[in-house]
Structure formats: C-alpha cells, structure tokens
Amino acid sequence: METHLDAYLADLAELVNVDCGTSYKPGVDEVGSWCARFAVHMGATLEWIPQRDYGDILLARWRGTGRGRILLSAHLDTVYPIGTAAKRPLRREGNRLLGPGVADMKAGLLSGLYALQALFALGMAHFEEIAYFFSSEEEVGSPVSRTWLQELAPHYDAGLVLEAGRPDGSVVVARKGGGFLRVCVEGREAHTGVEPEKGASAILELAHHIIALEALNGRVPGTTIKVTQVQGGTARNVVPGTAEAGADVRVVDEAGRTAIEALIRETVAHTYIEGTQVRLEGEIDRPPWPPNEGTERLYTLARQIAHELGFDIGAATSGGSSDGNFLVAGGLAVLDGLGPVGGLDHSPNEYLDVDSIVPRTVLLAELIRRLTAPA
C-alpha cells in the first residue's frame, strides 16, 4: 500500500474537490461514476439504483470461488453546499489533509476500493461474494438506501462500514439511533396593539413545549433530546398564529426509543395557552445499534490484526448514526469506523490524518482476507 500512497492521495484530491452535498445530484452522481469506473476496472458487476431527488445509489459485486460473503458500505454525499470545493479544495497542513468531506467520508470510501485492489492484485478469490454499497443520501438519514441496506443484510456474513476512525484511532462498535421531530403549534392571530387579548400566541405555547422537551433529558438513560430549530410568527405587530420547533432525538436501544416516544407524546398532548393546538410530526426512524456479540467478534479480530501490524485500536460508541445502523437492524454483524482517522466533520476544519491512511487500509484488507479465508 505504501507504494500506492501517491496515487491514493491524487485520487482523494479528485474526489474531495467535487461538490457533492446530498441535494446536489450532479456532484453525487459524478462521485458515484468515479467509483463505478474503479470497481469495473477490478472486475465488478454493477447495479445502479436510479434516484430523482438524490444521487443514484451504486452496488458493486465481485464473485469468488470460496466461502465468505462480505458487504462494504460507504456514502457518496457530503453536507457541504455548492461552491465549497472551489473555496476550500483539498490542502495539506503538516500531517493533516483538510477539505470538505475528506474524513466524512471520501477517505474511507477510497480505502475500501484500494483494499480490494490490493487483495485482487494478490490473486485473492477465496470468497463467495464481496459487495460494496455506495449510498447517496446518508447525510440526510438514507431515506432510500435504508431499505436496500436492511434487505441486503441477511445475505452477508459481515458488514464493514468505512466511516472515519475516531481521532484516537478507535473503530465504532455501537451507535445511537435517532430521528427528527417537529412540534407544530397553531394559535390565533390578532393585532398586538389594538386587541391583543383576542389572540392566542403560538410562539408562547411553543416556548412552553421547548422547555418541557428539554426537561426530558435524563429521564431515559442514554437518551437525548435537543431542540435545534425554531420558526414562528408573520409580522412584528401580529400575535403569532403559527410556530414550529424541530428536535433531534437520540436513543441507545429499542427500550429507550419506546420510553422517550411515550414521554414526548405525553408532553405534546398538554396545552398551556387557551386557543392553541399542538401536533407532533416526524419519527425516531433510525434504529439504534446497541452492543452485540457479532460486532464484538469482528472487533476482536480487527484488534488482533492491528496488533500484528504494530498498532492498537480501541472500541468507541457514537451518538451519531451511520448506514451501519440499518445493517445491524437487518441482522448483520457490523464493524464501523474502519476508514482512515479523521475528525471535525461537517466543519471548515474537517481533517484526515495522513499517517493513518496506509495502516488503516492494510488493516481493512487483512480483515476482509481473514473473514473469507478457508476454514
């Protein structure tokens, strides 16, 4: 892999310097087509899943002559708006590469391809099937890909998700599930100076609910709820007739999801201001990935390989979700955070540790090899 590092860095620059925010389909499709060409060069068969509102989803498959069915997973999209790549193209500062999506997750996406390239160059064929799934809308919760991931999961022995390794080098062995809920309030408009008493303030009602929702933190172990968006009112001299708040909810397991959903419904059912009505929209639709034996077995093997390569990897849990959540929900043993090490995702300072590229890609390749090795 060391001899291919320069080529890897050139490819990484090409990928990072493409605007591919989830909503910009041309850019996401450009990255997908790039990956498709790389995969076909290695003998893959391709299945495209066309999309109207998002980039097209790609599934690449390789068939071997042995046992073992491995599913790799990465995403093509980023969170950055059009124009970001031109303003902040990939650059190097010491041991770090900085650029939009360099860690989340262009490097992991590329390492998956390079790991397979190395294995196939060595003649590895002792597997039944290796598949590589490229989702196009992970950053908005994989509304389309989630169904495909859960349907694919039962057909494989292990899932390897190529999100970045944690800043300390850890891989990810559990993730919270979550969702986005909206509390929508309808009140009654009135002139604030002439007859304010005839109004029913939707904003005031919503303010009570924001406080009540935030007060739910700590009620269910490991569960968080944070109000992150607020809108309301139409004019400075009108009692607001509408208001809305969005809340991000995270849960560690199914019991926590059930418990917090019940508490939220109970909270929203109460009204504080006469003349207002409240409704709840959205759902906690990203399943939690709790600790499990399948993931533990994969982590134990990965850590053993890392030791043999001269470094260590810890086991981290994350409050953020990934496509790995859907694979686990589909019954697959999954290990995540197998990409090169990076951090500060979704910010102008997002970075990748250059020195982690080679060892993490070698780790991934050896993990794939051992998971498919003859018994």
C-alpha positions in Angstrom: 0.0 0.0 0.0 2.9 2.3 0.7 3.9 2.3 -3.0 0.4 3.3 -3.9 0.1 6.2 -1.5 0.8 8.9 -4.0 -1.9 7.6 -6.3 -4.3 7.4 -3.4 -3.7 11.0 -2.5 -4.2 12.1 -6.1 -7.5 10.2 -6.2 -8.5 11.6 -2.8 -8.0 15.1 -4.1 -10.1 14.4 -7.2 -12.9 13.2 -5.0 -12.8 15.9 -2.4 -12.7 18.6 -5.0 -16.2 17.7 -6.3 -19.2 19.4 -4.8 -21.4 16.5 -3.7 -23.7 17.8 -1.0 -26.7 15.5 -0.7 -29.1 17.8 -2.5 -26.7 18.4 -5.5 -27.4 15.3 -7.6 -24.9 16.1 -10.4 -22.0 16.1 -8.0 -23.1 13.0 -6.1 -23.5 11.2 -9.4 -20.0 12.3 -10.5 -18.5 10.7 -7.4 -20.6 7.6 -8.0 -19.5 7.3 -11.6 -15.9 7.6 -10.5 -16.3 4.8 -8.0 -18.1 2.7 -10.6 -15.2 3.0 -13.1 -12.7 2.0 -10.4 -14.8 -1.0 -9.4 -15.3 -2.2 -13.0 -11.6 -1.9 -13.6 -11.3 -4.6 -10.8 -13.9 -6.8 -12.5 -17.0 -5.8 -10.6 -20.6 -6.2 -11.9 -22.7 -3.1 -11.1 -26.2 -2.5 -10.1 -27.5 1.1 -10.3 -30.5 2.2 -8.3 -31.6 5.5 -10.1 -32.9 8.3 -8.0 -34.8 11.5 -8.9 -34.1 13.7 -5.8 -30.8 12.3 -4.8 -27.7 10.8 -6.4 -28.0 7.3 -7.9 -27.2 4.5 -5.5 -24.5 2.1 -6.6 -23.9 -1.6 -5.6 -20.7 -3.3 -6.9 -20.3 -7.0 -6.6 -17.4 -9.4 -7.1 -17.8 -13.2 -7.2 -15.1 -15.6 -6.0 -14.6 -19.3 -5.7 -14.7 -19.9 -2.0 -16.7 -19.0 1.1 -17.5 -15.8 2.9 -19.8 -13.0 2.0 -18.7 -9.5 2.9 -20.6 -6.3 2.5 -18.7 -3.0 2.5 -20.6 0.3 2.9 -19.7 3.9 2.2 -21.6 7.0 1.2 -21.1 9.3 -1.8 -22.6 12.5 -0.4 -21.4 15.3 2.0 -23.1 18.1 3.9 -21.4 21.0 2.1 -23.2 23.4 -0.3 -22.3 24.0 -3.9 -19.2 26.1 -4.2 -17.4 24.8 -1.1 -15.0 22.6 -3.1 -13.8 25.7 -5.1 -13.4 27.7 -1.9 -11.7 25.0 0.1 -10.1 22.4 -2.2 -8.0 19.7 -0.6 -4.9 21.0 1.0 -2.2 19.6 3.3 -1.1 21.2 6.5 1.7 19.1 8.1 0.3 15.7 8.8 -3.2 16.6 8.0 -5.3 16.9 4.9 -8.1 19.4 5.1 -11.1 19.6 2.8 -14.9 19.2 2.6 -15.7 15.5 3.2 -12.1 14.4 3.4 -12.9 12.3 6.5 -16.7 12.0 6.1 -16.2 10.1 4.1 -14.1 10.3 0.9 -11.0 8.7 2.5 -13.0 5.7 3.8 -14.8 5.3 0.5 -11.4 5.3 -1.3 -9.7 3.0 1.2 -12.4 0.4 0.6 -11.5 0.4 -3.1 -7.8 0.4 -2.5 -8.1 -2.5 -0.1 -9.9 -4.6 -2.6 -7.5 -3.6 -5.4 -4.6 -4.9 -3.2 -6.3 -8.1 -2.5 -7.3 -8.8 -6.1 -3.8 -7.9 -7.2 -2.5 -10.7 -4.9 -4.9 -13.1 -6.6 -7.4 -13.4 -3.7 -10.5 -15.3 -4.8 -11.3 -17.5 -1.8 -14.6 -15.7 -1.1 -18.2 -16.3 -2.3 -19.1 -12.7 -2.7 -17.8 -9.2 -1.8 -20.2 -6.4 -2.3 -19.7 -2.6 -1.9 -22.7 -0.5 -1.3 -22.5 3.3 -2.1 -25.4 5.2 -0.6 -26.1 8.7 -2.0 -28.1 10.3 0.8 -26.6 9.1 4.1 -26.2 12.7 5.4 -30.0 13.1 5.5 -30.7 9.7 7.0 -30.5 7.4 4.0 -34.3 7.7 3.3 -33.9 5.4 0.2 -30.8 3.4 0.9 -32.0 2.2 4.3 -34.5 -0.2 2.7 -31.8 -1.6 0.4 -29.3 -2.0 3.3 -31.8 -3.9 5.5 -32.7 -6.1 2.6 -29.1 -6.9 1.8 -28.0 -7.5 5.4 -29.3 -11.1 5.7 -27.4 -12.2 2.7 -23.9 -11.5 4.1 -21.7 -12.7 6.9 -20.2 -9.4 8.0 -20.7 -5.7 7.3 -17.7 -3.3 7.2 -18.6 0.4 7.3 -15.9 2.8 6.2 -16.7 5.9 8.2 -13.6 7.5 9.5 -11.7 6.1 12.5 -12.1 8.2 15.7 -9.4 10.8 16.4 -7.8 8.3 18.9 -7.8 5.6 16.2 -10.8 3.7 17.7 -13.3 1.8 15.5 -17.0 2.1 16.2 -18.9 -0.8 17.9 -22.2 0.8 18.7 -24.2 3.8 17.6 -27.3 5.6 18.9 -30.4 5.6 16.8 -32.5 8.7 16.3 -34.8 10.9 14.4 -36.1 14.4 13.9 -39.4 15.5 15.4 -41.4 18.7 14.8 -43.7 20.3 17.3 -46.2 22.4 15.3 -48.5 24.9 17.0 -51.5 26.7 15.7 -52.7 29.8 17.6 -55.0 32.7 16.8 -53.7 35.9 15.2 -54.7 39.4 16.4 -53.4 42.9 16.4 -50.8 43.3 19.2 -51.7 46.9 19.9 -55.5 47.1 19.2 -56.8 43.8 20.6 -54.1 41.5 21.8 -56.5 39.8 24.1 -58.2 38.2 21.1 -55.0 36.4 20.1 -53.6 33.1 21.2 -49.8 33.1 20.8 -48.4 30.1 19.1 -44.9 31.2 20.0 -45.7 31.4 23.7 -47.3 27.9 23.6 -44.3 26.6 21.7 -41.9 28.1 24.3 -43.5 26.1 27.0 -43.1 22.9 24.9 -39.4 23.6 24.2 -38.7 23.9 27.9 -40.8 20.7 28.6 -39.0 18.8 25.8 -35.5 19.8 27.0 -36.6 18.8 30.5 -36.9 15.2 29.3 -33.2 14.9 29.1 -32.1 12.5 31.8 -35.4 10.8 32.1 -34.4 7.8 29.9 -30.8 6.6 30.3 -28.6 7.4 27.3 -31.3 9.3 25.5 -31.0 12.9 24.5 -33.4 15.4 23.0 -32.2 18.8 21.7 -34.4 21.5 20.1 -32.3 22.7 17.2 -34.7 24.7 15.0 -37.4 27.3 15.8 -39.7 29.3 13.5 -42.8 31.4 14.2 -44.9 34.5 13.5 -45.5 36.6 10.5 -45.2 40.2 11.4 -43.9 42.3 14.4 -47.4 43.6 15.3 -49.3 40.3 14.9 -49.9 37.8 17.7 -48.3 34.8 16.1 -50.7 32.2 14.7 -48.2 29.6 13.9 -44.9 28.4 15.3 -42.8 25.3 14.9 -39.8 23.7 16.6 -37.6 20.9 15.5 -35.9 18.5 17.9 -33.1 16.0 17.4 -33.7 12.8 19.4 -31.1 10.1 20.1 -31.6 6.7 21.7 -29.3 3.8 22.7 -31.8 0.9 22.3 -35.3 0.0 21.4 -36.5 0.2 25.0 -35.2 3.8 25.2 -36.9 4.6 21.9 -40.3 3.4 23.2 -39.9 5.2 26.5 -38.9 8.6 25.1 -41.6 8.4 22.4 -44.2 7.9 25.1 -42.8 10.9 27.1 -42.7 13.2 24.1 -46.3 12.3 23.2 -47.4 12.9 26.7 -45.7 16.3 26.7 -47.1 17.4 23.4 -50.6 16.4 24.4 -50.7 19.1 27.0 -51.6 22.7 26.1 -50.6 25.8 28.1 -52.3 28.7 26.2 -56.0 28.6 25.6 -56.9 28.8 21.9 -53.8 26.9 20.7 -53.5 23.5 19.2 -50.4 21.3 19.1 -49.4 18.4 16.9 -46.3 16.2 16.6 -44.7 15.3 13.3 -41.8 13.0 12.4 -40.5 9.9 14.0 -37.5 8.3 15.5 -36.7 6.3 12.4 -33.0 5.5 12.6 -32.7 2.2 14.5 -30.2 2.1 17.4 -27.2 -0.1 17.1 -26.6 -1.5 20.6 -23.5 -3.6 21.7 -23.8 -7.1 20.4 -21.9 -10.4 20.0 -21.4 -10.2 16.3 -19.8 -6.8 16.4 -17.7 -7.9 19.4 -16.3 -10.8 17.3 -15.4 -8.5 14.4 -13.7 -6.0 16.8 -11.7 -8.8 18.4 -10.4 -9.9 15.1 -9.7 -6.4 13.9 -7.8 -5.6 17.1 -5.7 -8.8 16.7 -4.8 -7.8 13.2 -3.9 -4.3 14.3 -1.6 -5.7 17.0 0.2 -7.8 14.4 0.6 -4.6 12.3 2.1 -2.7 15.2 -0.7 -0.5 16.5 -3.8 -0.7 18.6 -7.4 0.2 18.0 -9.9 1.0 20.7 -13.7 0.4 20.7 -15.8 3.5 20.6 -19.5 4.1 20.8 -21.0 7.1 19.0 -24.0 9.3 19.4 -24.2 9.7 15.7 -25.8 7.2 13.3 -24.5 5.7 10.1 -25.6 3.3 7.5 -24.3 0.6 9.8 -27.4 1.1 12.0 -29.6 -0.2 9.2 -27.3 -3.2 8.6 -27.5 -4.1 12.2 -31.2 -3.7 12.2 -31.2 -6.2 9.3 -29.4 -8.8 11.5 -25.9 -8.3 10.2 -22.7 -8.3 12.3 -21.1 -4.9 11.6 -17.9 -3.0 12.5 -17.7 0.7 11.7 -15.1 3.4 11.7 -12.7 1.4 9.6 -11.6 4.3 7.4 -8.5 6.4 8.0 -8.5 8.5 11.1 -10.1 12.0 10.9 -12.2 14.4 12.7 -14.1 17.8 13.0 -16.6 16.5 10.4 -19.1 18.9 9.0 -16.9 21.9 9.7 -14.4 24.1 7.8 -11.6 22.3 9.8 -12.6 18.7 8.8 -9.3 16.8 8.6 -7.7 13.5 7.8 -4.5 12.1 9.5 -2.2 11.3 6.6 -0.2 8.8 8.5 -3.3 6.7 9.2 -4.1 6.0 5.5 -1.7 3.1 4.9 -2.1 1.2 8.2 -5.9 1.5 8.2 -6.2 0.4 4.6 -3.9 -2.6 5.2 -6.0 -3.4 8.3 -9.1 -3.3 6.2 -7.6 -5.5 3.5 -6.4 -8.1 6.0 -9.7 -8.1 7.8 -11.5 -8.9 4.6 -9.0 -11.6 3.8 -9.4 -13.3 7.1 -13.1 -13.1 7.2 -13.2 -15.0 3.9 -10.2 -17.3 4.5 -10.8 -21.1 4.1 -11.6 -22.7 7.5 
